[in-house]
Amino acid sequence: MSSVSTAPTRSAVAGAAPSAGPSLIVAMLGFAVVTLDTQVVNVALPDISRDLGGSLSGLQWVVTGYTLMFSSLLLFAGTFADRIGARRAYGTGMLIFVVASVACGLAPGLGWLIAARIVQGVGAALVTPTSLALIRAAYHDSGARVRAIAYWGMGGSIAAAAGPVLGGALTELDWRLIFFLNVPVGIVAGLALRRAADSPRTATPFDWIGQLTAVLALAALTYGVIEGAHLGYGSARILVAFVVAGLAFAVFLTAQALARHPMLPLDLFRSRAVGTALTVAFLGMAGFYGVVFLQGLYFQQVRGASAFTTGLLFLPMTALVPILAPVAARMANRFGPGVPIIFGQLLMAAGLAGLVLLPADAPLLLVAAVMIPVGVGGSFTVPSIAALLLDSVPSHQAGTASAVFNMSRQLGGALGVAAYGAVVASSAAFLNGLHISLAVTAVLLLCTALASLTLRRKHHPHRTTNTDDAGHPGPRT
């Protein structure tokens, strides 16, 4: 990963501060490693289950514990970085991430691993927005900064594509290595951080009520969805979880409406375009994460593939994402963002429908080929949604809108895995649950594709948005 991160430094620092090179290395390493950990664990789940025990719900928590904390703390992390400076916030986040990674690798049981993954998600939430803030502080020339942000986004895309393959290769040796891999990356990032530029500090107030109720609502909802499949959705414990989620969400909305400095300004959602864009982002990531989670189990537990073979079967779906994202950005510039958004959703729905229609004994290479539209559809949808979203809000809310966009995507991933796993656990057979999950997601994507037909770009010629030159959004800085 270090070679990937350092290669573009020389070309990207032209006209930048002396600290730009280390800042770019630090930013790319941070964003790449936290992105990698959203994908690398999926192909290791069967081995983790054999080693540590646990049910399907336990494996779901290994994935969703990380993404849930990652997504729910993104807005807090932006405010935290504003208060103490990006460099200190990044260092804090990377230290938490690396220590939690070691705890994951040493986990004696599934409960320990889940707890460590939750802490990992806290570190990832701090690293992601601060990595972009370090680039902003180091690159004063707008052209150089755009190129640097493009490399930052490319590092994350490459990590996401490499995650299943790397996870499969390391799992063949020992699944614990996928977590110990983060240690040398963290050390290199920490050494480079000493020479990186810092960002200005501002006395931004924390929205403690909003943050605490947001985490409580999302955690209770996720618990209810995952555990309800095993305990029964009418059981007292699950009903209490849903009631807690509803009450916490109500308090959160009230706090956001009354607070002088809300974590999530509710006026963002007055625009129908914003609501549609966030719904599409949520569903798209739910489908993508759900497919990766369940197909990984399908390849290994149903079809008997090895972890490494499973990683290779994911490669066609994931490798095309960073390649086609710039194509989608150019399409959006020429035809408007609605065209690639609708095309991407239809492509994802077609891929999901294809997986449903495949016979149970279809060749594995054919299954991998049918999965390709799911990844390619996301590569067309995501940057275009980001452009549309940032074009639909006032300039002073661009950073917050970007953070909300990333939060919506990560939440979609967490709840998608929870919902897919719950359907499978409630079904008579694994394939039945898999097909029901994929079919429902395909229908929902068709519905949002129809809703997207009414989307129109709003032109704001003087706006500066927090995206790279491929259209990828940057988290709030």
Protein Blocks (a to p, Z undefined) as FASTA:
>chain_A
ZZmmmmmmmmmmgoiafklmmmmmmmmmmmmmmmmmmmmmmmmmmmmmmmngpafklmmm
mmmmmmmmmmmmmmmmmmmmmmnopklmmmmmmmmmmmmmmmmmmocbfklmmmmmmmmm
mmmmmmmmmmmmmmmmmmmbfklmmmmmmmmmmmmmmmmmmmmmmmmmmmmmomklmmmm
mmmmmmmmmmmmmmpccdddddddcdfklmmmmmmmmmmmmmmmmmmmmnopkbmklmmm
mmmmmmmmmmmmmmmmmpmbdfbdfklmmpmklmmmmmmmmmmmmmmmmmmmmmmmmmmm
mnopafklmmmmmmmmmmmmmmmmmmmmmmmmmnopklmmmmmmmmmmmmmmmmmmpcfk
lcfklmmmmmmmmmmmmmmmmmmmmmmmmmmpcfklmmmmmmmmmmmmmmmmmmmmmmmm
mmmmmpmbfklmmmmmmmmmmmmmmmmmmmmmmpccdddfkbccdddfkopacddZZ
